[in-house]
Amino acid sequence: MTETTLDIAAIMRAIPHRYPFLLVDRVVEMNHDNYCVGIKNVTINDQFFQGHFPAEPVMPGVLIVEAMAQTSAVLVVETLGPESQGKLVYFMSIDSAKFRRPVVPGDQLRIKVTKVQRRMSVWKFSGEATVDGRVVAEATFAAMIRDR
């Protein structure tokens, strides 16, 4: 179990997402096969703010959960190492999603995902997103790694 940080280039090598749908800017902490902490710097330049909502921009909750899923995909790929070559991590389910506070331009979203269970190719996670130490969203979800 290694503590790891990853910059955007390493994240882009780990998962296939790209602008405007890449929602993790940096991994600041990771303990392979256990947990990962990612950062999303929320700016008014994020494309979704054009329509959600122009007069009062709020990051859509579903995209906060997607940021959790992308952070967990990085954890899966980094944990599996070479075994993950030629594979993708697919979202399977979302449970118990709760949204506590709005996320707005200027916020830094800190996303912590913790592996709850792994059975063969299916991984289950618990995720929590915070801004300035305050919980803004939480969810449990599952993902599967499979061939492209």
DSSP file with accessible surface (Angstrom, degrees, kcal/mol):
  #  RESIDUE AA STRUCTURE BP1 BP2  ACC     N-H-->O    O-->H-N    N-H-->O    O-->H-N    TCO  KAPPA ALPHA  PHI   PSI    X-CA   Y-CA   Z-CA
    1    1 A M              0   0  175      0, 0.0     2,-0.4     0, 0.0    32,-0.1   0.000 360.0 360.0 360.0 115.0    0.0    0.0    0.0
    2    2 A T        -     0   0   83      2,-0.0    30,-1.3     0, 0.0     2,-0.4  -0.887 360.0-129.7-114.4 136.7    1.7    3.1   -1.3
    3    3 A E  B     +A   31   0A 117     -2,-0.4     2,-0.3    28,-0.2    28,-0.2  -0.687  40.6 178.1 -79.1 133.2    0.7    6.8   -0.7
    4    4 A T        -     0   0   29     26,-1.5     2,-0.3    -2,-0.4    26,-0.2  -0.984  26.2-162.3-140.3 147.7    0.6    8.5   -4.0
    5    5 A T        -     0   0   95     -2,-0.3     2,-0.4    24,-0.1    23,-0.2  -0.953  15.2-162.9-123.3 149.9   -0.2   11.9   -5.6
    6    6 A L  B     -B   27   0A  16     21,-2.2    21,-2.6    -2,-0.3     2,-0.1  -0.998   7.9-145.9-135.2 137.0   -1.0   12.3   -9.3
    7    7 A D     >  -     0   0   74     -2,-0.4     4,-2.1    19,-0.2     3,-0.2  -0.320  43.8 -89.0 -87.6 179.8   -1.0   15.4  -11.5
    8    8 A I  H  > S+     0   0   68      1,-0.2     4,-2.6     2,-0.2     5,-0.2   0.868 125.7  56.4 -61.8 -35.5   -3.4   15.9  -14.4
    9    9 A A  H  > S+     0   0   44      1,-0.2     4,-1.3     2,-0.2    -1,-0.2   0.926 109.1  46.2 -63.6 -41.8   -1.2   14.2  -16.9
   10   10 A A  H  > S+     0   0   11     -3,-0.2     4,-1.5     2,-0.2    -1,-0.2   0.888 111.3  52.3 -68.1 -37.3   -1.1   11.0  -14.8
   11   11 A I  H  X S+     0   0    0     -4,-2.1     4,-2.5     1,-0.2     3,-0.3   0.933 107.9  51.8 -63.0 -42.4   -4.9   11.2  -14.3
   12   12 A M  H  < S+     0   0   64     -4,-2.6    -1,-0.2     1,-0.3    -2,-0.2   0.775 108.3  51.5 -68.8 -24.5   -5.3   11.4  -18.1
   13   13 A R  H  < S+     0   0  191     -4,-1.3    -1,-0.3    -5,-0.2    -2,-0.2   0.810 112.7  47.3 -75.6 -28.9   -3.1    8.3  -18.5
   14   14 A A  H  < S+     0   0   15     -4,-1.5    -2,-0.2    -3,-0.3    -3,-0.1   0.872 120.0  26.7 -81.6 -39.9   -5.3    6.4  -16.0
   15   15 A I  S  < S-     0   0    6     -4,-2.5    -1,-0.1     2,-0.1    73,-0.1  -0.920  70.1-131.3-127.9 155.1   -8.8    7.3  -17.2
   16   16 A P        +     0   0   65      0, 0.0    -4,-0.1     0, 0.0     6,-0.1   0.551  64.3 120.5 -84.2  -5.3  -10.1    8.2  -20.7
   17   17 A H        +     0   0   47      4,-0.1     2,-0.3    53,-0.0    -2,-0.1  -0.263  37.4 178.6 -64.3 145.6  -12.1   11.3  -19.7
   18   18 A R    >   -     0   0  110      1,-0.0     3,-2.8     5,-0.0     4,-0.2  -0.904  33.4 -28.2-140.1 166.0  -11.2   14.6  -21.4
   19   19 A Y  T 3  S+     0   0  164      1,-0.4     4,-0.1    -2,-0.3    -1,-0.0  -0.272 122.7  22.8 -52.8 137.2  -12.5   18.2  -21.3
   20   20 A P  T 3  S+     0   0   56      0, 0.0    -1,-0.4     0, 0.0    28,-0.2  -0.952 133.3  40.6 -93.5  14.4  -15.2   19.1  -20.7
   21   21 A F  S <  S+     0   0   98     -3,-2.8     2,-0.7     2,-0.0    -2,-0.3   0.438  80.5 105.6-106.6   2.3  -16.0   15.9  -18.9
   22   22 A L        +     0   0   23     -4,-0.2    45,-0.1     1,-0.1   -10,-0.0  -0.736  43.0 176.9 -80.9 116.7  -12.8   15.3  -16.9
   23   23 A L        +     0   0    3     -2,-0.7     2,-0.4    43,-0.1    -1,-0.1   0.132  52.2  76.8-115.3  19.8  -13.8   16.3  -13.4
   24   24 A V        +     0   0    0      1,-0.1    16,-0.2    16,-0.1     3,-0.1  -0.987  46.3 177.2-130.6 120.7  -10.6   15.5  -11.4
   25   25 A D        -     0   0   47     14,-3.3     2,-0.3    -2,-0.4   -17,-0.2   0.741  68.5  -1.7 -91.9 -28.0   -7.7   18.0  -11.6
   26   26 A R  E     - C   0  39A 118     13,-1.3    13,-2.9   -19,-0.1     2,-0.6  -0.979  54.7-134.7-161.1 146.9   -5.3   16.3   -9.1
   27   27 A V  E     +BC   6  38A   0    -21,-2.6   -21,-2.2    -2,-0.3    11,-0.2  -0.963  23.2 177.9-105.5 120.6   -5.0   13.4   -6.8
   28   28 A V  E     +     0   0A  46      9,-2.1     2,-0.3    -2,-0.6    10,-0.2   0.602  66.4  15.9 -99.7 -13.8   -3.6   14.6   -3.5
   29   29 A E  E     + C   0  37A  58      8,-1.3     8,-3.2   -23,-0.1     2,-0.3  -0.955  61.5 167.9-160.3 136.9   -3.6   11.4   -1.6
   30   30 A M  E     - C   0  36A   0     -2,-0.3   -26,-1.5     6,-0.2     2,-0.5  -0.949  17.9-169.2-153.9 135.6   -4.0    7.7   -2.4
   31   31 A N  E >>  -AC   3  35A  25      4,-2.6     3,-1.8    -2,-0.3     4,-1.8  -0.961  42.0-117.6-121.3 104.2   -3.5    4.5   -0.5
   32   32 A H  T 34 S+     0   0   38    -30,-1.3    44,-0.1    -2,-0.5    43,-0.1  -0.078  93.6   8.6 -47.6 140.1   -3.7    1.8   -3.2
   33   33 A D  T 34 S+     0   0   60     42,-0.4    -1,-0.3     1,-0.1     3,-0.1   0.624 131.3  56.4  64.4  17.2   -6.6   -0.7   -2.7
   34   34 A N  T <4 S-     0   0   62     -3,-1.8    81,-3.3     1,-0.3     2,-0.3   0.517 106.0 -21.0-137.5 -67.5   -8.0    1.5    0.0
   35   35 A Y  E  <  -CD  31 114A  28     -4,-1.8    -4,-2.6    79,-0.2     2,-0.3  -0.966  41.0-159.0-152.1 165.6   -8.8    5.2   -0.7
   36   36 A C  E     -CD  30 113A   0     77,-2.2    77,-2.6    -2,-0.3     2,-0.5  -0.992   7.0-154.0-148.5 141.7   -8.2    8.1   -2.9
   37   37 A V  E     -CD  29 112A   3     -8,-3.2    -9,-2.1    -2,-0.3    -8,-1.3  -0.979  19.2-177.4-121.4 118.5   -8.6   11.9   -2.5
   38   38 A G  E     -CD  27 111A   0     73,-2.9    73,-3.2    -2,-0.5     2,-0.4  -0.779  15.3-141.1-113.0 159.4   -9.1   14.0   -5.7
   39   39 A I  E     -CD  26 110A   6    -13,-2.9   -14,-3.3    -2,-0.3   -13,-1.3  -0.966  10.8-172.8-121.1 135.0   -9.4   17.7   -6.2
   40   40 A K  E     - D   0 109A   8     69,-2.4    69,-2.9    -2,-0.4     2,-0.7  -0.983  15.6-149.9-123.7 115.3  -11.7   19.5   -8.7
   41   41 A N  E     - D   0 108A  68     -2,-0.5     2,-0.5    67,-0.2    67,-0.2  -0.797  17.1-146.5 -84.1 114.6  -11.2   23.2   -8.9
   42   42 A V        +     0   0    3     65,-2.5    64,-2.9    -2,-0.7     2,-0.3  -0.735  25.3 173.1 -88.9 121.6  -14.6   24.6   -9.8
   43   43 A T    >   -     0   0   58     -2,-0.5     3,-2.2    62,-0.2     6,-0.2  -0.908  47.3-115.3-128.2 158.3  -14.5   27.7  -12.1
   44   44 A I  T 3  S+     0   0  104     -2,-0.3     5,-0.1     1,-0.3    -1,-0.1   0.740 113.1  69.5 -62.2 -18.3  -17.0   29.8  -13.9
   45   45 A N  T 3   +     0   0  131      4,-0.1    -1,-0.3     3,-0.1     2,-0.1   0.596  68.5 116.5 -76.3 -11.2  -15.3   28.5  -17.1
   46   46 A D  S X  S-     0   0   20     -3,-2.2     3,-1.7     1,-0.1     4,-0.3  -0.441  72.5-130.4 -60.4 130.1  -16.7   25.0  -16.5
   47   47 A Q  G >  S+     0   0   92      1,-0.3     3,-1.7     2,-0.2     4,-0.3   0.808  99.6  65.4 -58.3 -33.7  -19.0   24.4  -19.4
   48   48 A F  G >> S+     0   0   36      1,-0.3     3,-1.2   -28,-0.2     4,-1.0   0.754  86.9  71.2 -66.4 -19.7  -22.0   23.2  -17.4
   49   49 A F  G <4 S+     0   0    7     -3,-1.7    -1,-0.3     1,-0.2    -2,-0.2   0.713  79.6  76.7 -70.6 -15.7  -22.4   26.7  -15.8
   50   50 A Q  G <4 S+     0   0  149     -3,-1.7    -1,-0.2    -4,-0.3    -2,-0.2   0.837 116.5  14.9 -61.1 -29.4  -23.6   28.1  -19.1
   51   51 A G  T <4 S+     0   0   58     -3,-1.2     2,-0.3    -4,-0.3    -1,-0.2   0.413 108.5  85.0-125.0   1.2  -27.0   26.4  -18.5
   52   52 A H  S  < S-     0   0   56     -4,-1.0     6,-1.8     1,-0.2    -1,-0.2  -0.640 124.5 -38.3-137.9  86.3  -27.0   25.5  -14.7
   53   53 A F    >   -     0   0  113      4,-0.4     3,-1.1    -2,-0.3    -1,-0.2   0.689  62.4-169.0-111.7 131.7  -27.9   28.2  -13.8
   54   54 A P  T 3  S+     0   0   96      0, 0.0    -3,-0.1     0, 0.0    -2,-0.1   0.826  94.6  42.3 -54.1 -39.2  -26.5   31.3  -15.6
   55   55 A A  T 3  S+     0   0  106      1,-0.3    -3,-0.0     0, 0.0     0, 0.0   0.733 135.3  17.8 -80.3 -21.7  -27.9   33.8  -13.1
   56   56 A E  S <  S-     0   0  147     -3,-1.1    -1,-0.3    -7,-0.1     2,-0.0  -0.608  87.5-148.4-147.9  78.9  -26.9   31.7  -10.1
   57   57 A P        +     0   0   31      0, 0.0    -4,-0.4     0, 0.0     2,-0.4  -0.280  22.4 171.3 -63.6 129.1  -24.3   29.1  -11.1
   58   58 A V        -     0   0   30     -6,-1.8    46,-0.2    46,-0.1    -2,-0.1  -0.999  36.2-117.1-135.6 133.5  -24.4   25.8   -9.2
   59   59 A M        -     0   0    4     44,-3.3    44,-0.4    -2,-0.4     5,-0.1  -0.549  41.0-109.6 -69.7 127.5  -22.5   22.6  -10.0
   60   60 A P    >>  -     0   0   19      0, 0.0     4,-1.3     0, 0.0     3,-0.9  -0.336  18.0-132.2 -60.1 136.9  -25.0   19.8  -10.9
   61   61 A G  H 3> S+     0   0   23      1,-0.3     4,-2.2     2,-0.2     3,-0.3   0.867 105.6  60.5 -57.9 -37.9  -25.1   17.2   -8.2
   62   62 A V  H 3> S+     0   0  103      1,-0.2     4,-2.1     2,-0.2    -1,-0.3   0.852 103.2  51.7 -61.9 -31.2  -24.9   14.4  -10.8
   63   63 A L  H <> S+     0   0   24     -3,-0.9     4,-2.2     2,-0.2    -1,-0.2   0.813 105.0  55.4 -76.5 -27.7  -21.5   15.8  -11.9
   64   64 A I  H  X S+     0   0    5     -4,-1.3     4,-1.8    -3,-0.3    -2,-0.2   0.936 110.0  46.3 -65.8 -42.7  -20.3   15.8   -8.3
   65   65 A V  H  X S+     0   0    5     -4,-2.2     4,-2.5     1,-0.2    -2,-0.2   0.908 110.2  53.7 -65.8 -38.0  -21.1   12.1   -8.2
   66   66 A E  H  X S+     0   0   32     -4,-2.1     4,-2.8     1,-0.2    -1,-0.2   0.905 105.2  53.9 -62.0 -38.8  -19.4   11.7  -11.5
   67   67 A A  H  X S+     0   0    0     -4,-2.2     4,-2.2     1,-0.2    -1,-0.2   0.892 108.3  50.2 -62.1 -37.7  -16.3   13.3  -10.0
   68   68 A M  H  X S+     0   0    0     -4,-1.8     4,-2.5     2,-0.2    -2,-0.2   0.931 110.6  49.4 -63.0 -44.9  -16.5   10.7   -7.2
   69   69 A A  H  X S+     0   0   12     -4,-2.5     4,-2.3     1,-0.2    -2,-0.2   0.908 111.0  48.8 -62.7 -41.9  -16.7    7.9   -9.9
   70   70 A Q  H  X S+     0   0    1     -4,-2.8     4,-2.1     2,-0.2    -1,-0.2   0.906 110.4  51.4 -65.4 -39.3  -13.7    9.3  -11.8
   71   71 A T  H  X S+     0   0    0     -4,-2.2     4,-1.9     1,-0.2    -2,-0.2   0.922 111.2  47.8 -63.1 -41.3  -11.7    9.5   -8.6
   72   72 A S  H  X S+     0   0    2     -4,-2.5     4,-2.6     1,-0.2    -2,-0.2   0.879 107.4  56.2 -68.5 -33.9  -12.5    5.9   -7.8
   73   73 A A  H  X S+     0   0    6     -4,-2.3     4,-2.6     2,-0.2     5,-0.2   0.906 105.8  51.4 -63.1 -39.7  -11.6    4.9  -11.4
   74   74 A V  H  X S+     0   0    0     -4,-2.1     4,-2.8     2,-0.2     5,-0.3   0.933 109.7  50.4 -60.7 -43.7   -8.2    6.4  -10.9
   75   75 A L  H  X S+     0   0    0     -4,-1.9     4,-2.5     2,-0.2   -42,-0.4   0.934 111.0  48.5 -60.4 -44.5   -7.9    4.3   -7.6
   76   76 A V  H  X S+     0   0    0     -4,-2.6     4,-2.7     2,-0.2     5,-0.2   0.956 114.4  44.6 -60.8 -50.4   -8.9    1.1   -9.4
   77   77 A V  H  X S+     0   0   21     -4,-2.6     4,-1.9     1,-0.2     7,-0.3   0.926 115.6  46.7 -63.0 -44.2   -6.4    1.6  -12.3
   78   78 A E  H  < S+     0   0   56     -4,-2.8    -1,-0.2    -5,-0.2    -2,-0.2   0.871 113.3  49.9 -67.9 -34.3   -3.6    2.7  -10.0
   79   79 A T  H  < S+     0   0   32     -4,-2.5    -2,-0.2    -5,-0.3    -1,-0.2   0.926 114.9  42.7 -68.7 -43.5   -4.3   -0.3   -7.7
   80   80 A L  H >< S+     0   0   14     -4,-2.7     3,-1.6    -5,-0.2    -2,-0.2   0.741  86.7 179.3 -76.7 -24.3   -4.3   -2.8  -10.5
   81   81 A G  G ><  +     0   0   28     -4,-1.9     3,-2.4     1,-0.3     4,-0.3  -0.290  69.3   2.4  59.6-134.7   -1.3   -1.4  -12.3
   82   82 A P  G >  S+     0   0  118      0, 0.0     3,-1.7     0, 0.0    -1,-0.3   0.767 123.8  71.5 -57.5 -24.9   -0.4   -3.3  -15.5
   83   83 A E  G <  S+     0   0  122     -3,-1.6    -2,-0.2     1,-0.3    -3,-0.0   0.739  91.2  60.5 -62.9 -20.2   -3.4   -5.6  -15.0
   84   84 A S  G X  S+     0   0   12     -3,-2.4     3,-1.8    -7,-0.3    -1,-0.3   0.546  74.5 125.5 -86.8  -6.0   -5.6   -2.7  -15.9
   85   85 A Q  T <  S+     0   0  154     -3,-1.7     3,-0.1     1,-0.3     0, 0.0  -0.276  79.6  11.5 -56.0 132.4   -4.1   -2.3  -19.4
   86   86 A G  T 3  S+     0   0   42      1,-0.3    62,-2.0    61,-0.1     2,-0.3   0.617 109.9 106.7  77.0  13.1   -6.8   -2.4  -22.2
   87   87 A K  E <   -E  147   0A  66     -3,-1.8     2,-0.3    60,-0.2    -1,-0.3  -0.834  52.8-152.1-123.4 160.2   -9.6   -2.1  -19.7
   88   88 A L  E     -E  146   0A  34     58,-2.9    58,-2.4    -2,-0.3     2,-0.6  -0.935  18.3-126.3-126.3 154.2  -12.1    0.6  -18.6
   89   89 A V  E     -E  145   0A  32     -2,-0.3     2,-0.4    56,-0.2    56,-0.2  -0.902  29.0-162.7-101.7 122.0  -13.9    1.2  -15.3
   90   90 A Y  E     -E  144   0A  87     54,-3.4    54,-2.8    -2,-0.6     2,-0.2  -0.907  20.3-120.5-111.0 134.1  -17.7    1.5  -15.8
   91   91 A F  E     +E  143   0A  76     -2,-0.4    52,-0.3    52,-0.2     3,-0.1  -0.453  33.2 173.7 -62.6 134.5  -20.1    3.0  -13.3
   92   92 A M  E     -     0   0A  96     50,-3.1     2,-0.3     1,-0.4    51,-0.2   0.747  54.6  -6.2-114.1 -42.2  -22.7    0.4  -12.3
   93   93 A S  E     -E  142   0A  45     49,-1.4    49,-1.9     2,-0.0    -1,-0.4  -0.994  45.8-150.7-156.2 156.9  -24.9    1.8   -9.6
   94   94 A I  E     +E  141   0A  78     -2,-0.3     2,-0.3    47,-0.2    47,-0.3  -1.000  21.8 177.9-130.8 130.5  -25.4    4.8   -7.2
   95   95 A D  E     +E  140   0A  90     45,-3.8    45,-2.8    -2,-0.4    -2,-0.0  -0.956  58.4   6.8-130.3 152.1  -27.0    4.4   -3.8
   96   96 A S  E    S+     0   0A  80     -2,-0.3     2,-0.3    43,-0.2    -1,-0.1   0.797  72.7 178.4  53.5  37.1  -27.8    6.8   -1.0
   97   97 A A  E     -     0   0A  43     42,-0.1     2,-0.4    43,-0.1    42,-0.2  -0.560   1.4-179.7 -72.2 132.5  -26.7   10.0   -2.8
   98   98 A K  E     -E  138   0A  94     40,-2.8    40,-2.2    -2,-0.3     2,-0.5  -0.999  18.4-156.4-135.6 138.4  -27.2   13.1   -0.7
   99   99 A F  E     +E  137   0A 108     -2,-0.4    38,-0.3    38,-0.2    37,-0.1  -0.969  15.5 172.2-118.5 118.7  -26.5   16.7   -1.6
  100  100 A R        +     0   0  128     36,-2.6    37,-0.2    -2,-0.5    36,-0.1   0.777  62.0   7.2 -98.7 -35.8  -26.0   18.9    1.4
  101  101 A R  S    S-     0   0  103     35,-1.1    -1,-0.3    33,-0.1     2,-0.1  -0.992  79.1 -97.2-147.9 152.4  -24.8   22.3    0.0
  102  102 A P        -     0   0   90      0, 0.0     2,-0.5     0, 0.0   -44,-0.0  -0.412  28.7-141.0 -71.8 148.8  -24.5   24.0   -3.4
  103  103 A V        -     0   0    1    -44,-0.4   -44,-3.3    -2,-0.1     3,-0.0  -0.959  28.3-179.2-109.7 127.2  -21.1   24.0   -5.1
  104  104 A V    >   -     0   0   54     -2,-0.5     3,-2.2   -46,-0.2   -62,-0.2  -0.784  37.6 -68.9-126.9 164.3  -20.3   27.2   -6.9
  105  105 A P  T 3  S+     0   0   38      0, 0.0   -62,-0.2     0, 0.0    -1,-0.1  -0.245 119.4  35.0 -53.6 138.3  -17.5   28.8   -9.0
  106  106 A G  T 3  S+     0   0   72    -64,-2.9     2,-0.1     1,-0.4   -63,-0.1   0.141  90.9 120.0  99.7 -17.4  -14.5   29.4   -6.8
  107  107 A D    <   -     0   0   33     -3,-2.2   -65,-2.5   -66,-0.1     2,-0.6  -0.463  57.3-141.7 -76.7 151.6  -15.0   26.3   -4.7
  108  108 A Q  E     -D   41   0A  96    -67,-0.2     2,-0.5    -2,-0.1    24,-0.5  -0.970  16.7-148.0-112.4 114.0  -12.4   23.6   -4.5
  109  109 A L  E     -D   40   0A   0    -69,-2.9   -69,-2.4    -2,-0.6     2,-0.6  -0.721   7.3-160.7 -84.3 123.0  -14.1   20.2   -4.3
  110  110 A R  E     -DF  39 130A 102     20,-2.9    20,-2.5    -2,-0.5     2,-0.6  -0.946   9.9-164.7-107.2 117.2  -12.2   17.7   -2.3
  111  111 A I  E     -DF  38 129A   0    -73,-3.2   -73,-2.9    -2,-0.6     2,-0.5  -0.917   7.7-174.0-111.9 116.2  -13.4   14.2   -3.2
  112  112 A K  E     -DF  37 128A  88     16,-3.0    16,-2.4    -2,-0.6     2,-0.4  -0.951   3.0-176.3-112.2 123.7  -12.6   11.2   -1.0
  113  113 A V  E     -DF  36 127A   0    -77,-2.6   -77,-2.2    -2,-0.5     2,-0.4  -0.960   4.7-165.8-117.0 137.2  -13.6    7.7   -2.1
  114  114 A T  E     -DF  35 126A  47     12,-2.8    12,-2.4    -2,-0.4     2,-0.3  -0.986  24.0-120.6-124.5 130.6  -13.0    4.7    0.0
  115  115 A K  E     + F   0 125A  46    -81,-3.3    10,-0.3    -2,-0.4     3,-0.1  -0.546  29.5 176.9 -69.5 128.0  -13.2    1.1   -1.2
  116  116 A V  E     -     0   0A  94      8,-3.2     2,-0.3     1,-0.4     9,-0.2   0.780  64.7  -8.8 -97.6 -38.1  -15.8   -0.8    0.7
  117  117 A Q  E     - F   0 124A  60      7,-1.4     7,-3.1     2,-0.0    -1,-0.4  -0.992  50.4-159.6-160.4 149.9  -15.6   -4.1   -1.1
  118  118 A R  E     + F   0 123A  94     -2,-0.3     2,-0.5     5,-0.2     5,-0.2  -0.969  11.7 173.8-137.8 121.9  -14.0   -5.8   -4.1
  119  119 A R  E >   - F   0 122A 168      3,-2.8     3,-2.5    -2,-0.4     2,-0.1  -0.951  65.3 -60.8-128.3 108.0  -15.4   -9.0   -5.6
  120  120 A M  T 3  S-     0   0  175     -2,-0.5    -1,-0.0     1,-0.3     0, 0.0  -0.339 122.6 -10.6  54.8-114.0  -13.6  -10.0   -8.8
  121  121 A S  T 3  S+     0   0   44     -2,-0.1    24,-2.1    -3,-0.1     2,-0.5   0.462 118.8  90.4 -95.1   0.7  -14.2   -7.2  -11.3
  122  122 A V  E <   -FG 119 144A  37     -3,-2.5    -3,-2.8    22,-0.2     2,-0.4  -0.852  53.9-173.0-103.5 128.4  -16.8   -5.3   -9.2
  123  123 A W  E     -FG 118 143A   2     20,-3.0    20,-2.6    -2,-0.5     2,-0.4  -0.952   8.2-155.8-118.6 138.1  -15.7   -2.6   -6.7
  124  124 A K  E     -FG 117 142A  97     -7,-3.1    -8,-3.2    -2,-0.4    -7,-1.4  -0.919  16.8-174.4-114.4 142.7  -17.9   -0.8   -4.3
  125  125 A F  E     -FG 115 141A   2     16,-3.2    16,-2.2    -2,-0.4     2,-0.4  -0.935  25.0-144.6-134.1 157.0  -17.1    2.6   -2.9
  126  126 A S  E     -FG 114 140A  52    -12,-2.4   -12,-2.8    -2,-0.3     2,-0.4  -0.975  28.7-166.5-115.2 132.4  -18.2    5.2   -0.4
  127  127 A G  E     -FG 113 139A   1     12,-3.4    12,-2.0    -2,-0.4     2,-0.4  -0.939  14.3-178.6-126.0 146.7  -17.7    8.8   -1.5
  128  128 A E  E     -FG 112 138A  83    -16,-2.4   -16,-3.0    -2,-0.4     2,-0.4  -0.989   8.6-161.3-141.8 131.2  -17.8   12.1    0.2
  129  129 A A  E     -FG 111 137A   0      8,-3.1     7,-3.1    -2,-0.4     8,-1.6  -0.948  15.0-178.3-113.0 134.8  -17.2   15.5   -1.4
  130  130 A T  E     -FG 110 135A  19    -20,-2.5   -20,-2.9    -2,-0.4     2,-0.4  -0.910  20.0-158.6-129.6 156.2  -16.3   18.6    0.8
  131  131 A V  E >  S- G   0 134A  12      3,-2.3     3,-2.2    -2,-0.3   -22,-0.1  -0.992  86.9 -12.8-130.7 123.2  -15.7   22.3    0.3
  132  132 A D  T 3  S-     0   0  149    -24,-0.5     3,-0.1    -2,-0.4    -1,-0.1   0.864 130.6 -54.2  52.9  38.5  -13.7   24.0    3.0
  133  133 A G  T 3  S+     0   0   70      1,-0.2     2,-0.5   -23,-0.0    -1,-0.3   0.433 113.9 116.9  80.2  -0.3  -14.1   21.0    5.3
  134  134 A R  E <  S- G   0 131A 139     -3,-2.2    -3,-2.3     1,-0.0    -1,-0.2  -0.866  70.6-115.7-105.4 132.1  -17.9   21.0    5.0
  135  135 A V  E     + G   0 130A  43     -2,-0.5    -5,-0.3    -5,-0.2     3,-0.1  -0.435  36.4 169.4 -66.8 127.7  -19.7   18.0    3.4
  136  136 A V  E     -     0   0A   3     -7,-3.1   -36,-2.6     1,-0.4   -35,-1.1   0.633  65.8   0.0-108.3 -26.0  -21.5   19.0    0.1
  137  137 A A  E     -EG  99 129A   0     -8,-1.6    -8,-3.1   -38,-0.3    -1,-0.4  -0.986  55.9-175.9-160.5 153.8  -22.4   15.5   -1.2
  138  138 A E  E     +EG  98 128A  56    -40,-2.2   -40,-2.8    -2,-0.3     2,-0.3  -0.984  11.8 157.9-150.7 153.8  -22.0   11.8   -0.3
  139  139 A A  E     - G   0 127A   4    -12,-2.0   -12,-3.4    -2,-0.3     2,-0.4  -0.975  31.9-132.3-165.4 158.8  -22.9    8.6   -2.1
  140  140 A T  E     +EG  95 126A  50    -45,-2.8   -45,-3.8    -2,-0.3     2,-0.3  -0.937  38.6 162.4-114.4 145.9  -22.2    4.9   -2.2
  141  141 A F  E     -EG  94 125A   5    -16,-2.2   -16,-3.2    -2,-0.4     2,-0.3  -0.973  28.0-133.3-157.7 165.8  -21.7    3.4   -5.7
  142  142 A A  E     -EG  93 124A   4    -49,-1.9   -50,-3.1    -2,-0.3   -49,-1.4  -0.933  15.7-173.4-128.6 154.1  -20.3    0.5   -7.6
  143  143 A A  E     -EG  91 123A   4    -20,-2.6   -20,-3.0    -2,-0.3     2,-0.4  -0.962  11.0-147.3-142.3 156.8  -18.1    0.1  -10.6
  144  144 A M  E     -EG  90 122A  58    -54,-2.8   -54,-3.4    -2,-0.3     2,-0.5  -0.984   8.7-143.7-127.5 138.1  -16.9   -2.7  -12.8
  145  145 A I  E     +E   89   0A  17    -24,-2.1     2,-0.3    -2,-0.4   -56,-0.2  -0.869  36.4 152.6 -99.7 130.9  -13.6   -3.0  -14.7
  146  146 A R  E     -E   88   0A 131    -58,-2.4   -58,-2.9    -2,-0.5    -2,-0.0  -0.969  47.5 -70.9-150.4 167.5  -13.9   -4.7  -18.0
  147  147 A D  E      E   87   0A 103     -2,-0.3   -60,-0.2   -60,-0.2   -61,-0.1  -0.240 360.0 360.0 -60.8 146.7  -12.3   -4.9  -21.4
  148  148 A R              0   0  179    -62,-2.0    -1,-0.1     0, 0.0   -61,-0.0  -0.258 360.0 360.0 -63.4 360.0  -12.7   -1.9  -23.8
